[in-house]
Amino acid sequence: MDSLAEEICLEIAQHLSYEDPQAVLDLRLVNRKWCRVATPCVGICVPRYDDPLPGLFNPLTKLTLGLGERPELAGFIREVVLKKQYILWGHVPLATNSPDQHFLHNSLSALNQASTIPKELQENIVSRLLPTDADEAHLAFILAMCPKLEHIRIPYMSGDCTSRIRRVIRCAREQLLLQASRPYPLITPPTLLCHLRTLHLESYTHGFSVANALDMLTLPKLEHLTLGNLGDEPIITDEAEENALPAITPLPKPALGHYSTNPIDLSFPSCHLSPAGLMTILNACAHLQTLYIKLRTRNNTQQAPTFAQPILYNGQTLHFLHLDTTSFPSGLSQDPNDTTHETSHHLLSVISEMQSLASLIISRRDFDEISDLESNIPESLKEILIIETYQNADEVEQFRRLVRGPRTRGLMRVACLPHTLNCMEGWKDLSEICMMLRQVPPRWMLEEFGCVVYEA
């Protein structure tokens, strides 16, 4: 065992961290080498049990309990993922007792010792921990406590309020600005959330705003940002609770104009941004790689914004674009004389100029004729998925001819999702797969969801 290279030892420990967490703990006791290699892989998987009192078994609550009792272990947490099956991956032992006033005292004491957020915000977060179904307060506590977090994926939050999370992330941005203003920034301590690479948060009551997205984009190592229910402004349903929290004040724009200088992937499921709001966010990204937008309707709007102008100015580096307008009854405007909406013709002309685009997903109702799409496909495009197609014989033949056609020689695959009840019911799951893969899924997966696939 001692002769094994550390890379092999690390592979063993990482595999065991998912298969047998106790074995990783045992490996740490073998010798100093195994202790050093296996310690970062210590992990635990906590199912969200079906229980008459589900809050007491909420995985975020259990993680908060563990950190309150053993705050020194917060430095070991690298990833927190709450899956759709309510499974959490966290890297600390978990307490078994129910939360009580002793738990609140421990939590506040732990925040005072480990966190750099203002005391007023610390007290507000802790005051909301006892309603154990309030995932938002527990996640805010975890964000503030864990200095080496790299990946956060929370696709659903019970309680569904984002006030404290938004303020913790604003504190991280303020710390970065303070660090940059110091004369010797290289010797200052690490800032809050400075190691975060993936941030995935979905809240379907309050949601997030453009200002919140800009705060997140300032995180120095961020590479993947997913925000559900993103609009120009957050939806505030409890004014009293919002006013009880420290106010969020506007901050100056970065000197160079970009908030994020990393290559970054943006995903906005259930998005109700205006074109101006999307323009503000995209302007903040120096190297945009992928863009996923699933639009939702607001105020009985019949036609969708195309976001053609923001994509035109900021989408030249995109290699994946997903624009889903299926929730709008009329899709995009098809009338070139329509002055109230950007037209589908404008969107297609923008797509034609995206010379890095390799993978595209759009709705059939967003262009009038298939010939319009054909004439605007860029040379770089390799695959396209078209949602809500009508499988009549004429359209089937036209889609088939798109593959390696006279004007689309680089197009290797065209997939069509028929406009049928069964296919559109499965579109939600398929869309989430597209968001995760950041490309059109493989053929076998598309066909499982009822897609018709044409390949070269």
Backbone hydrogen bonds, N-H to C=O, Kabsch-Sander energy under -0.5 kcal/mol:
donor,donor_aa,acceptor,acceptor_aa,energy
4,L,1,M,-1.2
8,I,5,A,-0.6
9,C,5,A,-2.1
10,L,6,E,-2.5
11,E,7,E,-1.8
12,I,8,I,-2.2
13,A,9,C,-2.5
14,Q,10,L,-2.7
15,H,11,E,-2.1
16,L,12,I,-2.4
17,S,13,A,-1.6
18,Y,14,Q,-0.6
18,Y,15,H,-1.1
19,E,15,H,-1.7
20,D,16,L,-2.9
23,A,20,D,-1.1
24,V,20,D,-1.0
25,L,21,P,-1.4
26,D,22,Q,-2.0
27,L,23,A,-2.3
28,R,24,V,-1.4
29,L,26,D,-1.6
30,V,27,L,-1.7
31,N,27,L,-0.5
35,C,31,N,-2.1
36,R,32,R,-2.4
37,V,33,K,-2.2
38,A,34,W,-2.8
39,T,35,C,-1.6
41,C,38,A,-1.6
42,V,39,T,-1.6
44,I,90,G,-1.7
46,V,88,L,-1.6
48,R,86,Y,-1.0
49,Y,47,P,-1.1
51,D,49,Y,-0.7
56,L,53,L,-1.4
57,F,54,P,-1.4
58,N,55,G,-1.1
62,K,58,N,-2.4
63,L,59,P,-2.2
64,T,60,L,-2.1
65,L,61,T,-2.5
66,G,62,K,-2.3
67,L,63,L,-2.2
68,G,64,T,-2.4
69,E,65,L,-1.8
70,R,66,G,-2.4
73,L,70,R,-2.1
74,A,71,P,-1.6
75,G,72,E,-0.6
76,F,73,L,-1.8
77,I,74,A,-1.3
80,V,151,H,-2.4
81,V,89,W,-0.5
82,L,153,R,-2.9
83,K,81,V,-0.8
83,K,87,I,-2.2
86,Y,83,K,-2.4
88,L,46,V,-1.2
89,W,81,V,-0.8
90,G,44,I,-1.6
90,G,88,L,-0.6
95,A,62,K,-0.7
104,L,100,D,-1.8
105,H,101,Q,-2.3
106,N,102,H,-2.4
107,S,103,F,-2.5
108,L,104,L,-2.5
109,S,105,H,-2.2
110,A,106,N,-2.5
111,L,107,S,-2.4
112,N,108,L,-2.4
113,Q,109,S,-1.7
114,A,110,A,-2.6
115,S,111,L,-2.4
122,Q,118,P,-2.2
123,E,119,K,-2.5
124,N,120,E,-1.7
125,I,121,L,-2.5
126,V,122,Q,-2.4
127,S,123,E,-2.1
128,R,124,N,-0.8
128,R,125,I,-1.1
129,L,126,V,-1.6
132,T,130,L,-1.8
134,A,131,P,-2.7
135,D,133,D,-1.7
135,D,158,S,-1.1
136,E,158,S,-0.8
137,A,134,A,-0.6
138,H,134,A,-1.4
139,L,135,D,-2.9
140,A,136,E,-2.3
141,F,137,A,-2.0
142,I,138,H,-2.2
143,L,139,L,-2.8
144,A,140,A,-2.0
145,M,141,F,-1.7
146,C,142,I,-2.1
149,L,146,C,-0.9
150,E,78,R,-3.3
151,H,78,R,-2.0
152,I,198,T,-2.3
153,R,80,V,-2.5
154,I,200,H,-3.4
166,R,162,T,-2.6
167,R,163,S,-1.3
168,V,164,R,-2.3
169,I,165,I,-2.3
170,R,166,R,-1.7
171,C,167,R,-2.0
172,A,168,V,-1.7
173,R,169,I,-1.8
174,E,170,R,-2.5
175,Q,171,C,-2.3
176,L,172,A,-1.8
177,L,173,R,-2.2
178,L,174,E,-2.3
179,Q,175,Q,-2.6
180,A,176,L,-2.3
181,S,177,L,-1.3
182,R,178,L,-0.6
182,R,179,Q,-1.0
187,I,184,Y,-1.4
188,T,185,P,-1.1
194,C,191,T,-1.5
196,L,193,L,-1.2
197,R,150,E,-3.1
198,T,150,E,-2.2
199,L,224,H,-2.6
200,H,152,I,-2.4
201,L,226,T,-2.5
202,E,154,I,-1.6
203,S,228,G,-0.8
206,H,160,D,-0.8
208,F,229,N,-2.0
210,V,232,D,-0.9
213,A,209,S,-2.1
214,L,210,V,-2.3
215,D,211,A,-1.9
216,M,212,N,-2.1
217,L,213,A,-2.1
218,T,214,L,-0.7
218,T,215,D,-0.9
219,L,216,M,-1.5
222,L,219,L,-1.3
223,E,197,R,-3.0
224,H,197,R,-2.2
225,L,265,D,-2.7
226,T,199,L,-2.8
227,L,267,S,-2.1
228,G,201,L,-2.4
229,N,269,P,-1.6
231,G,208,F,-2.6
231,G,229,N,-0.5
235,I,206,H,-3.0
236,I,234,P,-0.7
237,T,235,I,-0.7
242,E,238,D,-2.2
243,N,239,E,-2.6
244,A,240,A,-1.2
245,L,241,E,-0.5
245,L,242,E,-1.0
249,T,247,A,-0.7
257,G,254,P,-1.1
259,Y,284,A,-1.3
260,S,284,A,-2.6
264,I,287,H,-2.5
265,D,223,E,-2.5
266,L,290,T,-2.5
267,S,225,L,-2.4
268,F,292,Y,-3.1
271,C,268,F,-0.5
271,C,294,K,-3.0
272,H,230,L,-2.7
278,L,274,S,-2.4
279,M,275,P,-2.3
280,T,276,A,-2.0
281,I,277,G,-1.8
282,L,278,L,-2.9
283,N,279,M,-2.4
284,A,280,T,-0.7
284,A,281,I,-0.9
285,C,282,L,-1.5
286,A,260,S,-2.4
286,A,284,A,-0.6
287,H,262,N,-0.7
289,Q,264,I,-3.1
290,T,264,I,-0.9
291,L,320,F,-2.1
292,Y,266,L,-2.2
293,I,322,H,-3.0
294,K,268,F,-2.0
295,L,293,I,-0.6
295,L,324,D,-2.2
296,R,271,C,-2.5
301,T,298,R,-1.1
304,A,331,G,-2.2
311,I,307,F,-2.0
312,L,308,A,-2.4
313,Y,309,Q,-2.1
314,N,310,P,-1.6
315,G,311,I,-2.3
318,L,315,G,-1.3
319,H,289,Q,-2.9
320,F,289,Q,-1.0
321,L,359,S,-2.1
322,H,291,L,-2.6
323,L,361,I,-2.6
324,D,293,I,-2.7
324,D,322,H,-0.5
325,T,323,L,-0.6
328,F,325,T,-1.9
330,S,302,Q,-2.4
331,G,328,F,-0.8
333,S,342,E,-0.7
338,D,335,D,-2.1
339,T,337,N,-0.6
344,S,333,S,-2.4
347,L,343,T,-1.5
348,L,344,S,-2.6
349,S,345,H,-1.9
350,V,346,H,-1.7
351,I,347,L,-2.3
352,S,348,L,-2.0
353,E,349,S,-0.5
353,E,350,V,-1.3
354,M,351,I,-1.7
355,Q,353,E,-1.3
357,L,354,M,-1.0
358,A,319,H,-1.5
359,S,319,H,-1.5
360,L,383,E,-1.8
361,I,321,L,-2.2
362,I,385,L,-1.8
364,R,387,I,-3.3
366,D,363,S,-1.6
367,F,364,R,-1.3
372,D,369,E,-0.7
373,L,369,E,-1.3
374,E,370,I,-2.6
375,S,371,S,-2.1
376,N,372,D,-0.5
376,N,373,L,-1.3
377,I,374,E,-1.0
381,L,378,P,-1.3
382,K,358,A,-2.2
383,E,358,A,-1.7
384,I,413,R,-1.6
385,L,360,L,-2.5
386,I,415,A,-2.9
387,I,362,I,-2.3
387,I,385,L,-0.5
388,E,417,L,-0.9
389,T,417,L,-2.1
391,Q,389,T,-0.7
392,N,390,Y,-2.1
396,V,392,N,-2.5
397,E,393,A,-1.9
398,Q,394,D,-1.9
399,F,395,E,-2.8
400,R,396,V,-2.2
401,R,397,E,-1.9
402,L,398,Q,-0.7
402,L,399,F,-0.7
403,V,399,F,-0.6
403,V,400,R,-1.0
404,R,408,T,-0.7
404,R,411,L,-1.7
405,G,402,L,-1.5
405,G,408,T,-0.7
408,T,405,G,-0.6
411,L,408,T,-1.3
412,M,382,K,-2.0
412,M,410,G,-0.6
413,R,382,K,-1.4
414,V,454,Y,-2.7
415,A,384,I,-2.7
416,C,452,V,-2.7
417,L,386,I,-2.8
419,H,389,T,-2.6
420,T,418,P,-1.9
424,M,420,T,-2.4
425,E,421,L,-1.8
426,G,422,N,-1.4
427,W,423,C,-0.6
428,K,424,M,-0.5
430,L,426,G,-2.2
431,S,427,W,-3.1
432,E,428,K,-1.7
433,I,429,D,-1.8
434,C,430,L,-2.3
435,M,431,S,-2.1
436,M,432,E,-2.1
437,L,433,I,-2.9
438,R,434,C,-2.4
439,Q,434,C,-0.7
446,L,442,P,-2.1
447,E,443,R,-2.6
448,E,444,W,-1.3
449,F,445,M,-1.0
449,F,446,L,-0.7
450,G,447,E,-1.4
451,C,446,L,-2.4
452,V,416,C,-2.8
453,V,451,C,-0.5
454,Y,414,V,-3.2
456,A,412,M,-2.0
